[in-house]
């Protein structure tokens, strides 16, 4: 769907006609047409209405809705409605209900209220998906399937305990191997029977009701994260498989949530036809972090285009302060998603709900029910633009020469670690290096540790605490062939079971990096040291560093920067090691953003990696390529007009269908999409 199977950008979003009488449906569809909406997702939360009793289904109302949409040529992303179980199911089959981190059995309510290992849930969710797929397999407007909704949550019930033991037996084979890999002789954890294994929650291994990362026994908590991610994935796969039997050529997806910690999305993406995700940044967001999440979603399937499944047309209702999107921001952020690889622009929601916890969440059609609102006019204007663009850049890709390694299991392990600092969090460290690339307008692929590296010139893996088998060897080959690798403190420390890799840090990266870390100091975040660099134009200077401080020895590496204070003043903190035709860099502390920006630019300049266009700070440039053409997205995130110099190039602005040359003034929060006037690219 999102890779050019249609001749247009899909534009629309979640619609809940089951909450409204028929006359409202007709009015909504009329307004959809006015807003150039061409796709709706439905019915996302309608299980109770579709199956009011255990053996009875009611599809009549949905038939009528789909008939009306088909009359008006509006496509449908058909949802399976399985994100919240009906009340009758919870009453008759309590095995569907979750047990929480505190060991309490939940009651019916809210959503994501099901145990992913409940046989009842699996049976009825698959049965509903099959009923829908069989009934609507020939529906002409069906363009995609949307399974469940924003999978998440955890369960610690007895059924999950039994399935966890089965999962562990498949992973480790023998109990002796599990004992070895888990290092169970610590604190007398040795296990003599599989039945002795219980889920790690506050009743067993965890130490804090309010902080689920505080565990006495990291290996079991880490494996339970893997197990829960896999359990929810099995629910998705079960519905997907039955849908595919009836509609093998219709893409199946489920909406992800960006950098969502509990689920290993790289593993999930392998099971999805197309990645889709929901983007809900707050008003004061650093837009680089939004770009990072778009690139992460694109990276889940090796650079394939993705779907922006949800965003709000204006305000949200889950945040402490639900600010309106300022005029132009919705359009700007929509084009940012398209620039980074999206091929849909979709909203939650199309009509604002009348009651319950999302009644103040923004919508294309507000409670007033009229097109005479600021939000509707902005949605309508964007829809007109997207309709005019047609399939112009669909199927084009981003050609990145830089890879940023992102690892969910590493994220889990770092934040379960009992040291060295409670302030060490994985995501901010990754985002710091991404932000530096974004500020330089350098394209980047966000990749898993298992991704091939041969296409890149620069690979950055911040805080690579967990070493997966073969990763160090792969990086060594990459560097020896001429690539540059950069990693940081707290890397190469443990294996996949959170066991220390003996022989000195950074473990299997030690030879490549040419350093040995003897000790690591941990100080409160407000206490800083300095990185002092001399003799490196572009890097020279003094920079604050904090959090962790590696006391390292060089083993062949060149010292580029030294500490400026404390008892380790003068000792190395930034090193470079030449290996074969390439080099490996090590940053031994958490530096301020200014240093990260300069280091990243220094390394990019060395490889001739640059922005597709030189623009002022606060202006984002992303290039998509395809069909022999280049498409330059220029996004002005500033709140003032900005002049963009085009040099000697003559380009066409696709949004205004006009040729421009030399320079152009871009209004606040405005966007350009430029391509060569002869269709040969912008370079």
ZAMARGU-4260 file (C-alpha; in steps of 0.2 Angstrom, whole numbers, plus 5000, padded with zeros to 4 digits):
<rodrens>
0) 5000/5000/5000 | 5013/5013/5005 | 5025/5008/4991 | 5016/5015/4976 | 5002/5002/4974
5) 4990/5017/4972 | 4992/5033/4961 | 4990/5044/4976 | 4995/5048/4994 | 4982/5040/5005
10) 4974/5054/5015 | 4962/5051/5029 | 4961/5043/5046 | 4951/5034/5060 | 4933/5036/5058
15) 4920/5029/5071 | 4903/5028/5063 | 4897/5016/5075 | 4896/5030/5088 | 4884/5040/5077
20) 4867/5038/5069 | 4866/5036/5050 | 4862/5054/5046 | 4879/5059/5053 | 4888/5046/5042
25) 4881/5054/5027 | 4886/5072/5033 | 4904/5065/5037 | 4906/5058/5020 | 4901/5074/5012
30) 4914/5083/5023 | 4927/5070/5019 | 4925/5073/5000 | 4927/5092/5003 | 4943/5089/5013
35) 4950/5078/4999 | 4950/5063/5011 | 4952/5047/5001 | 4954/5033/5015 | 4946/5029/5032
40) 4952/5017/5045 | 4937/5007/5053 | 4931/4999/5064 | 4946/5000/5076 | 4936/4997/5093
45) 4920/4989/5088 | 4922/4971/5094 | 4907/4972/5106 | 4896/4979/5092 | 4902/4966/5079
50) 4900/4952/5091 | 4887/4956/5104 | 4886/4938/5109 | 4897/4923/5110 | 4890/4915/5094
55) 4882/4929/5086 | 4890/4942/5074 | 4882/4958/5068 | 4889/4965/5052 | 4874/4974/5045
60) 4879/4991/5051 | 4896/4989/5044 | 4890/4983/5027 | 4880/5000/5026 | 4895/5010/5031
65) 4906/5002/5018 | 4893/5003/5004 | 4892/5022/5007 | 4911/5024/5007 | 4912/5014/4991
70) 4899/5025/4982 | 4910/5040/4985 | 4926/5031/4980 | 4934/5032/4998 | 4946/5018/5001
75) 4946/5008/5017 | 4959/5002/5029 | 4949/4988/5038 | 4953/4985/5056 | 4950/4969/5065
80) 4943/4978/5081 | 4953/4966/5093 | 4961/4978/5104 | 4948/4978/5118 | 4938/4962/5122
85) 4919/4963/5124 | 4912/4963/5142 | 4903/4947/5139 | 4920/4938/5136 | 4928/4945/5151
90) 4913/4939/5162 | 4912/4922/5154 | 4930/4918/5151 | 4940/4927/5164 | 4956/4919/5157
95) 4956/4934/5145 | 4960/4946/5158 | 4978/4952/5163 | 4987/4951/5179 | 4997/4966/5182
100) 5015/4970/5189 | 5008/4970/5207 | 5000/4953/5204 | 4982/4959/5204 | 4970/4952/5192
105) 4962/4965/5181 | 4943/4967/5178 | 4934/4972/5162 | 4938/4990/5156 | 4949/5002/5147
110) 4958/4994/5132 | 4972/4982/5129 | 4963/4972/5143 | 4968/4955/5136 | 4981/4942/5141
115) 4991/4939/5125 | 4993/4920/5130 | 4974/4917/5134 | 4968/4903/5123 | 4951/4911/5123
120) 4957/4928/5117 | 4968/4919/5103 | 4953/4909/5098 | 4940/4923/5097 | 4951/4937/5090
125) 4956/4925/5075 | 4938/4920/5073 | 4933/4938/5071 | 4947/4942/5059 | 4942/4927/5049
130) 4924/4933/5049 | 4929/4950/5043 | 4941/4944/5030 | 4929/4931/5023 | 4915/4944/5022
135) 4924/4958/5014 | 4937/4949/5004 | 4929/4956/4988 | 4925/4973/4994 | 4932/4985/4980
140) 4938/4998/4992 | 4949/4987/5003 | 4966/4994/5002 | 4974/4987/5018 | 4971/4978/5035
145) 4974/4986/5052 | 4976/4972/5065 | 4972/4976/5083 | 4978/4994/5088 | 4994/5000/5097
150) 4999/4983/5104 | 5006/4985/5122 | 5005/4981/5140 | 5011/4965/5150 | 5003/4951/5159
155) 5010/4940/5174 | 4996/4927/5175 | 4998/4909/5178 | 4995/4905/5159 | 5009/4917/5155
160) 5020/4909/5167 | 5017/4892/5159 | 5020/4899/5142 | 5036/4908/5148 | 5043/4891/5153
165) 5039/4884/5136 | 5047/4899/5128 | 5063/4896/5139 | 5064/4878/5135 | 5064/4882/5116
170) 5077/4895/5119 | 5089/4886/5130 | 5085/4868/5128 | 5091/4861/5144 | 5089/4868/5162
175) 5107/4867/5165 | 5110/4878/5150 | 5098/4891/5157 | 5106/4890/5174 | 5123/4894/5165
180) 5116/4908/5154 | 5107/4916/5168 | 5121/4914/5181 | 5109/4907/5193 | 5122/4903/5207
185) 5121/4922/5211 | 5110/4923/5227 | 5105/4905/5226 | 5094/4906/5211 | 5099/4889/5204
190) 5084/4880/5197 | 5081/4861/5197 | 5064/4861/5189 | 5056/4871/5175 | 5041/4873/5186
195) 5051/4883/5198 | 5052/4898/5186 | 5040/4912/5189 | 5037/4928/5180 | 5048/4942/5187
200) 5036/4956/5194 | 5035/4964/5211 | 5030/4947/5219 | 5046/4939/5214 | 5062/4948/5207
205) 5057/4966/5206 | 5061/4979/5220 | 5051/4994/5217 | 5032/4996/5214 | 5034/5011/5204
210) 5050/5008/5194 | 5049/4991/5185 | 5067/4992/5179 | 5073/4989/5197 | 5076/4970/5197
215) 5087/4959/5207 | 5090/4947/5193 | 5092/4955/5176 | 5093/4939/5165 | 5075/4933/5169
220) 5068/4951/5168 | 5077/4953/5151 | 5070/4936/5144 | 5053/4941/5150 | 5053/4957/5140
225) 5058/4946/5125 | 5044/4934/5129 | 5031/4947/5131 | 5036/4955/5115 | 5035/4938/5106
230) 5018/4934/5114 | 5010/4950/5108 | 5018/4947/5091 | 5010/4929/5090 | 4993/4937/5093
235) 4996/4949/5078 | 5003/4934/5067 | 4988/4923/5071 | 4976/4937/5064 | 4987/4941/5050
240) 4988/4923/5044 | 4969/4920/5044 | 4967/4937/5034 | 4980/4932/5022 | 4971/4916/5018
245) 4956/4926/5011 | 4965/4942/5005 | 4983/4937/5000 | 4987/4952/4990 | 4980/4965/5003
250) 4994/4972/5014 | 4992/4969/5033 | 4999/4981/5046 | 4997/4986/5064 | 5000/5004/5071
255) 5017/5005/5080 | 5022/5019/5092 | 5039/5025/5087 | 5052/5022/5100 | 5041/5012/5111
260) 5051/5002/5123 | 5041/4986/5127 | 5041/4979/5110 | 5056/4974/5098 | 5049/4983/5083
265) 5063/4976/5072 | 5057/4959/5075 | 5039/4964/5073 | 5042/4973/5056 | 5048/4956/5048
270) 5030/4950/5050 | 5022/4966/5043 | 5018/4970/5025 | 5021/4988/5028 | 5026/4998/5044
275) 5013/5010/5051 | 5015/5021/5066 | 5006/5035/5077 | 5015/5051/5079 | 5010/5062/5094
280) 5024/5074/5098 | 5020/5088/5111 | 5020/5106/5106 | 5037/5110/5113 | 5045/5095/5105
285) 5063/5095/5097 | 5058/5091/5079 | 5074/5081/5077 | 5066/5068/5089 | 5051/5067/5078
290) 5062/5065/5063 | 5072/5051/5072 | 5056/5041/5075 | 5051/5043/5056 | 5068/5037/5051
295) 5067/5023/5064 | 5050/5017/5057 | 5058/5018/5039 | 5073/5008/5045 | 5062/4994/5052
300) 5060/4987/5035 | 5077/4991/5027 | 5071/5009/5021 | 5054/5004/5014 | 5041/5018/5014
305) 5029/5017/5029 | 5012/5024/5034 | 5009/5038/5045 | 4993/5030/5052 | 4989/5043/5066
310) 4993/5061/5070 | 4981/5074/5078 | 4975/5087/5066 | 4977/5099/5081 | 4977/5095/5100
315) 4979/5079/5109 | 4970/5074/5126 | 4983/5063/5134 | 4996/5075/5138 | 4996/5086/5154
320) 4994/5102/5143 | 4985/5098/5127 | 4990/5113/5116 | 4983/5117/5099 | 4994/5115/5084
325) 4998/5132/5078 | 4993/5137/5061 | 5004/5128/5048 | 5011/5115/5060 | 5000/5101/5055
330) 5005/5104/5037 | 5023/5105/5041 | 5024/5090/5052 | 5014/5080/5038 | 5027/5084/5025
335) 5041/5080/5037 | 5034/5062/5038 | 5032/5061/5019 | 5050/5068/5018 | 5057/5054/5029
340) 5048/5040/5020 | 5029/5040/5024 | 5017/5038/5009 | 5001/5041/5019 | 4995/5056/5030
345) 4982/5050/5042 | 4973/5057/5057 | 4966/5051/5073 | 4952/5056/5072 | 4940/5061/5058
350) 4925/5065/5069 | 4927/5071/5087 | 4920/5059/5100 | 4905/5064/5110 | 4910/5056/5127
355) 4923/5046/5137 | 4941/5049/5138 | 4945/5055/5121 | 4931/5068/5119 | 4943/5082/5118
360) 4955/5074/5107 | 4957/5085/5091 | 4948/5079/5075 | 4945/5085/5057 | 4927/5087/5061
365) 4925/5095/5078 | 4910/5095/5090 | 4903/5109/5080 | 4901/5098/5065 | 4905/5111/5053
370) 4918/5114/5039 | 4919/5132/5045 | 4934/5129/5057 | 4953/5133/5056 | 4957/5115/5058
375) 4945/5109/5044 | 4952/5122/5032 | 4970/5117/5035 | 4965/5099/5033 | 4956/5103/5017
380) 4971/5114/5010 | 4983/5100/5013 | 4972/5087/5005 | 4971/5098/4990 | 4990/5099/4989
385) 4992/5080/4991 | 4979/5076/4978 | 4988/5087/4966 | 5005/5078/4970 | 4997/5062/4965
390) 5010/5048/4964 | 5025/5060/4960 | 5037/5054/4973 | 5029/5037/4978 | 5041/5023/4979
395) 5056/5034/4980 | 5069/5031/4993 | 5082/5040/5005 | 5100/5036/5000 | 5109/5037/5017
400) 5128/5035/5019 | 5127/5035/5038 | 5119/5021/5049 | 5114/5024/5067 | 5112/5007/5076
405) 5097/5005/5087 | 5094/4990/5098 | 5078/4986/5108 | 5086/4972/5118 | 5101/4983/5122
410) 5089/4997/5128 | 5080/4984/5140 | 5097/4978/5147 | 5105/4995/5150 | 5090/5001/5160
415) 5089/4985/5170 | 5107/4986/5175 | 5110/4989/5193 | 5124/5001/5189 | 5134/5011/5186
420) 5121/5026/5186 | 5102/5027/5188 | 5103/5042/5176 | 5109/5032/5161 | 5095/5030/5149
425) 5098/5023/5131 | 5086/5034/5121 | 5094/5051/5125 | 5111/5045/5120 | 5105/5038/5103
430) 5095/5054/5100 | 5110/5065/5104 | 5120/5058/5089 | 5104/5058/5078 | 5101/5076/5082
435) 5119/5080/5077 | 5115/5072/5060 | 5098/5080/5058 | 5106/5097/5062 | 5119/5094/5048
440) 5104/5088/5036 | 5114/5072/5034 | 5103/5057/5029 | 5103/5043/5041 | 5097/5025/5041
445) 5092/5019/5059 | 5097/5000/5058 | 5097/4985/5069 | 5113/4977/5075 | 5110/4963/5063
450) 5109/4975/5048 | 5122/4974/5034 | 5134/4988/5035 | 5143/4988/5018 | 5133/5002/5010
455) 5138/5015/5023 | 5153/5025/5026 | 5150/5030/5044 | 5141/5019/5057 | 5137/5025/5075
460) 5132/5014/5089 | 5130/5024/5105 | 5131/5014/5122 | 5132/4997/5114 | 5131/4989/5131
465) 5125/4972/5124 | 5135/4962/5111 | 5126/4951/5100 | 5135/4936/5092 | 5145/4942/5077
470) 5142/4960/5079 | 5160/4965/5083 | 5167/4954/5069 | 5155/4963/5057 | 5160/4980/5062
475) 5179/4975/5061 | 5176/4970/5043 | 5167/4986/5040 | 5181/4997/5047 | 5195/4987/5038
480) 5186/4990/5022 | 5187/5009/5024 | 5172/5013/5035 | 5172/5024/5051 | 5164/5017/5067
485) 5160/5027/5082 | 5154/5020/5099 | 5154/5027/5116 | 5156/5023/5135 | 5147/5008/5142
490) 5149/4998/5126 | 5155/4980/5124 | 5150/4975/5142 | 5138/4960/5142 | 5132/4946/5131
495) 5114/4943/5127 | 5110/4937/5145 | 5117/4952/5153 | 5133/4942/5159 | 5149/4952/5159
500) 5161/4948/5145 | 5177/4944/5154 | 5194/4950/5149 | 5192/4969/5150 | 5180/4982/5143
505) 5175/4985/5130 | 5175/4966/5127 | 5174/4960/5109 | 5176/4979/5103 | 5193/4981/5113
510) 5204/4976/5098 | 5195/4986/5086 | 5194/5002/5097 | 5212/5000/5103 | 5207/5004/5121
515) 5205/4996/5138 | 5193/5003/5151 | 5200/5000/5168 | 5186/5009/5178 | 5171/5019/5175
520) 5166/5034/5187 | 5148/5038/5189 | 5143/5056/5195 | 5127/5064/5198 | 5121/5073/5182
525) 5124/5090/5188 | 5143/5086/5191 | 5153/5088/5175 | 5170/5086/5168 | 5178/5093/5152
530) 5184/5085/5136 | 5199/5095/5130 | 5204/5093/5111 | 5219/5101/5104 | 5227/5100/5086
535) 5211/5095/5077 | 5203/5109/5067 | 5185/5108/5068 | 5185/5099/5085 | 5198/5110/5095
540) 5190/5116/5111 | 5184/5112/5128 | 5167/5103/5131 | 5157/5098/5146 | 5154/5080/5149
545) 5144/5071/5162 | 5136/5055/5168 | 5149/5042/5166 | 5168/5044/5164 | 5179/5030/5157
550) 5196/5028/5164 | 5204/5020/5149 | 5221/5015/5143 | 5226/5016/5124 | 5231/5000/5116
555) 5236/5007/5099 | 5223/5020/5098 | 5227/5039/5096 | 5222/5051/5110 | 5211/5065/5102
560) 5204/5072/5118 | 5208/5071/5137 | 5199/5075/5153 | 5201/5092/5160 | 5198/5089/5178
565) 5197/5077/5193 | 5210/5064/5198 | 5209/5058/5180 | 5213/5075/5172 | 5225/5072/5157
570) 5219/5054/5154 | 5211/5049/5137 | 5193/5052/5134 | 5191/5053/5115 | 5202/5041/5104
575) 5204/5036/5086 | 5211/5019/5081 | 5216/5016/5063 | 5212/4998/5057 | 5215/4993/5039
580) 5208/5007/5028 | 5196/5014/5041 | 5195/5019/5059 | 5186/5017/5075 | 5182/5031/5087
585) 5178/5030/5105 | 5169/5043/5116 | 5172/5039/5135 | 5160/5050/5143 | 5143/5058/5139
590) 5147/5075/5131 | 5137/5091/5129 | 5127/5092/5112 | 5139/5105/5105 | 5153/5092/5105
595) 5142/5078/5098 | 5137/5091/5084 | 5155/5095/5080 | 5162/5077/5081 | 5148/5071/5069
600) 5151/5085/5057 | 5170/5082/5058 | 5168/5063/5053 | 5155/5067/5039 | 5166/5080/5032
605) 5180/5068/5032 | 5170/5056/5021 | 5162/5069/5010 | 5145/5066/5017 | 5135/5082/5017
610) 5118/5090/5016 | 5109/5090/4999 | 5108/5109/5001 | 5116/5121/5013 | 5102/5130/5023
615) 5101/5140/5039 | 5099/5132/5056 | 5081/5127/5059 | 5078/5122/5041 | 5077/5104/5037
620) 5082/5096/5020 | 5078/5078/5016 | 5081/5071/4998 | 5071/5056/4991 | 5076/5048/4975
625) 5067/5037/4963 | 5063/5035/4944 | 5079/5045/4940 | 5073/5060/4949 | 5077/5068/4965
630) 5064/5076/4977 | 5071/5089/4989 | 5059/5092/5004 | 5064/5109/5012 | 5055/5112/5029
635) 5056/5129/5038 | 5054/5125/5057 | 5057/5143/5061 | 5044/5155/5066 | 5051/5168/5054
640) 5054/5169/5035 | 5070/5162/5029 | 5079/5164/5012 | 5085/5148/5004 | 5100/5149/4992
645) 5099/5137/4977 | 5115/5142/4969 | 5115/5140/4950 | 5101/5127/4950 | 5084/5130/4941
650) 5071/5119/4950 | 5053/5117/4950 | 5042/5119/4966 | 5030/5105/4965 | 5018/5112/4978
655) 5016/5128/4968 | 5020/5121/4951 | 5032/5135/4947 | 5051/5136/4942 | 5063/5145/4954
660) 5081/5149/4953 | 5095/5156/4963 | 5085/5159/4979 | 5068/5158/4987 | 5060/5165/5003
665) 5052/5152/5013 | 5038/5158/5025 | 5037/5152/5043 | 5033/5134/5045 | 5032/5133/5026
670) 5037/5119/5014 | 5045/5117/4997 | 5046/5101/4987 | 5059/5104/4973 | 5064/5094/4958
675) 5075/5097/4943 | 5065/5106/4929 | 5071/5092/4917 | 5067/5077/4928 | 5085/5072/4930
680) 5087/5076/4948 | 5093/5091/4958 | 5112/5088/4957
</rodrens>
